[in-house]
Amino acid sequence: MLARLIATINTIIPPMKFKSPTNPNNGKPHHTYLIGNEGSRVIYLVIRKFYLKKEFQGKAFDYDDLAAKLDTLAEQAHADEYGVTRDTKDEFIYRFWWD
């Protein structure tokens, strides 16, 4: 279940894309996961917004749409608590928690 959730998330968040096609960071993920235990399993998805700016992606990234997709994935993964915990100009964090 966890591996499938991570794999699905990785498909809906675009990888790094710089103007130069030879940039060695092209194609790498810019989001990370913090996996831990807060009485039960918890996963934090952390996105540094810098790389999803319009200048890199060609269009503005829709964080509301991402949150809706993550909500659906959380429900499918039977998470007991889930949602956006931080959404600033620089960072987006989404939390999944199972009891």
N, C-alpha and C positions, 0 to 999 in steps of 0.2 A: 504494500500500500504506500509506504513512504517513498520508495524508489519511483513508483508510478506518478505520485504527486509531484515530486521534484522534476521528473522528466517532462511532465505536462507544463509546469510553470516555465521551464526553460524554453519551451516552444512558443510561448505567448509573449515573452519579453525579448525584444530584438537584441542581438549581440552588438558589440562596439562596431562602429562604422565611421571611419575618418575620411576626410576628403581625399587623401592620398591613398590610392589602391595598394601601395607597397608598405603601408604602415603595418608593422608586425603585430599590433594590437587588434587589427580588424578581425572580426569573428569571435573574439573572446567575450565571455559574459562579463558584465559590469555589476551584476548583482551577486550577493552572497547569502548564505544561509547560516543562521546560528541555531544549532540543534542542542536542546538541553532538557533539563528536568525542573519543573516548577511544581513539584508534587506529582506531576504526571508529565508525559512527553510534551514538549513545546518546540515549535519551529518559528523563527523569525526570518522573514524574507526582507533583506535590506537592499535598497536600490539607491545608488548615488545618482542623482538626477542629471549631473553634468553631461553624461554621455548620451542622454536621450533628448538633448536639445534639438530644436529644428535644424540648426546649422549642421548637425551630424547625420540626422535621420531623414532630412528632407521634409519632414512635417512634425508638428508638435505631438508629443506622446500624450495619450489620453489616460490619465491616472484614474479617473472615475470609471472608465470602461475596464481598466485592469482590476480595480477593486471589485467590481461586479463579477468579473470572471473568477477572481480568487474566492469570492463568497460562494459561488457555485461549486468550485473545486473543494472548498472546505466542507460544504454540506455532503458532497459525494464521498469524502474521506471520513465522514462521521465525526468531524471535529466538534467538541462541545462548546468551545468559545473560539471566535475568530473575528478579525476585523483590522482596520487600519489603526495603528497606534501612534504613527507620526506621519505627517505630510507637510513638510516645510518646502521652501524654495530649493533646498539642497538635498533633501533626503525623504524617502518614502519607506516606511516600515509596516509590514503586515504580519500579524501574529495568528498562528494556528495552535490550539491547545486541546488536548484530549484528557479526559478524566478516566 
